[in-house]
């Protein structure tokens, strides 16, 4: 039941409850996104092992995409995928893009190489500046921009910590839960919306 509730929020409602930190430069931010992983058993099948093995975690994992509004309301929860999936692939497969419209702005970590996908919907992406090479130095403006984005993007990390704060994902998940793991994951994410607000206007 909880997983069927409509949580995607209109831009009008978001702007009505926009926290002070987002006003001005970030006032069109519709959603802040990030991926997270939870450990699972190693599959017997070799192809599945490749699909579920996460280089980042050095373990077999499920990986999901979470999106929050600027006031830290969970507004998007993808299904879980095998841990080898890239951030870009999960954005595409989850149909997150279908929810967006001009002039929305999405905020993400620099690992999300999705500018071209968002451009098809005339949606902008705010990510921290990246060095073109290891030899390059950040300009003063790049440093300020990194800090500005980090100061507001940190709320997605806090939301994900709250999801994991239910402690359901502390242990390695058995693959026998594969049929219900998406329901459990979605409920854990959406229950965050019933906790004390992490940020107010």
N, C-alpha and C positions, 0 to 999 in steps of 0.2 A: 504493500500500500504506500509506504513512505516514498519508495523509489519512483512511484508514478506521479508524485506531486510536481506541478510546473514550477520550476525555480528560476528559469531564465528571466531576467528582469529588464524591463524597458529602459531605454536611455533617459526618458523623462523622469521615471521614478529614481533612477540612480542620481541624476543631477539634483533632484529634490533633497536627497539625503547625502550629498557629496561632502566628505570630510574636508576640513580647512586645508590639509596638506595637499589636496588634489586640485584646489582652485587655482585658476590661471593656466599654467603650462600643461597640466594634466587633466583639465576639466572634461575632455572628451574620452577619457579612459572608460571603456565599457567593462573590461575584464582583465584580470591579472592571472596568468596561467603558469603552471609548472607541472612537471611530472614527478612521480615518486614511485618507489618500488617496495614490494614486500616479498620476503623469501618464500620459496615453495620447494617441494621435493624434486629430486632429479628424475625426470621421466626415463622410462626404460627405452623408449624408441629413440634412435640416434638423431633423427630429423627433429624430433621434439626437443631433444637436449640442446641442439643448436638454436632452436627458436626461443627457448626459455633461459639460456645462459646469458647472464649480464656481465659484460667486461667490467663495468663500473663497480658492481658489487662483488665480482668474482664468485658468483653463486647463481643458482637457478632462481628466477624471480618472476612475479607478475609485475607489470608496469601500467600505471594509469595516469590520466591527465585530469587535473583539477583546476577549475577556474573560480575566482571570487570577484565580486564587485568591489569597488573602492572602499565600501564600508564593511568589508570582510564577511559578506553574506555569500555562502557557497552557491554559485549559480550554474555551474557545469560540472558534471562527473562523467567521465568516459567509462566504457567497459575496461576490464583488465586485459592486457595483451602479454605475450611472451616477452621476457626481459631484454631480448636482443633488439627490439623495435626501437627505431630512432625517434627523437622528439618530433621531427618533421612528419614521419610516417603516422605517428599516433594522432597528430593534429588532422591529417587527411582522413584516416580511417574512422575517426570518431565523429565526423561530420560537424565538428565544432564551427567550421567556416560557414556552414549554412545558416547559422544564427546571426551572423554579423551583417552590418549595413553601413553605408557611408553616413556620417563621418566618424564612425567608431575608431577608437584607438585601443590596441592591445598592448599590454606590457608583459615582458617575459625576460628570462635570462638570455645571455648572449649565445647560448647553445641552440636556440630556436632559429634556424635558418628558414624562415617562412615568409620573408618579405614579398616574394613573387606570388605566393598563394594569396596572401592578403590583398595584394594589389588588384587582383581580379574582382574584388568586392569594393575597391576604393577605400580600403581600411589601412590605417597606418600601424606600424610596429615601433614601440619604444623598447630598445634594449640598451644595456650599457655599451659605450664605445669599445671597439676592439682594436688592438694593435695590428697593423698590416704585417709586421714581422717582429721577431724577438728584439731586433735592434732598435725599433721605433720607440720613441718616448711619447707618453700622453701629453697633450697640450694642457694648459691650465683650464681651459674651457671643458676639455674631455674629462678632467678630474672632477670638476664641479658637476658635470652631467651625470657621471657615474654615481656620485654621492646623492644627487637629487633622486635618481631612479632607485638606488638601493634603499633610500629612506622610506619610500612608499611600497617598493616591491617586497620588502621584508614581511609584509602582512600575509602573503601567500604561504611563506614558510611557517608562520605561526598557525595558519589554518591547517596545514598538513600535520603539524605537531599535534594539534587538537584531534585530528582524525586518528592518529596513532596513539593518542592518549587513552583511547578505550581499551588498549592492550590486547585487542583481538589478534593483531598482527605481530605480536611479540615473538611468537613461535613460528617455526617453519611450517607452512601450510601443507597438509597432505593433498595430493592430487585427487583423492577421492572426493574432495570438496569442489571440484571443478564445476559441477552443475549448479552450485549455489554461491560460489565465491563472488560473482558480480553483484548479487543481491546484498550480500553482507557488506561488501565494499561500498556500495551506493548508500546503504543505510548509515554506515559509520560516517561517511562524508556529510550527509544531510543532517544528521543529528547535531553537528557543529552549529547549525543555525538556531538550535534551541538552547545553546549555552549563553552565558553572559556575553554581550557584545564586546568584541575585541577593540573596536574603534567607534567613536561617536562623531557626530557632525561638529 
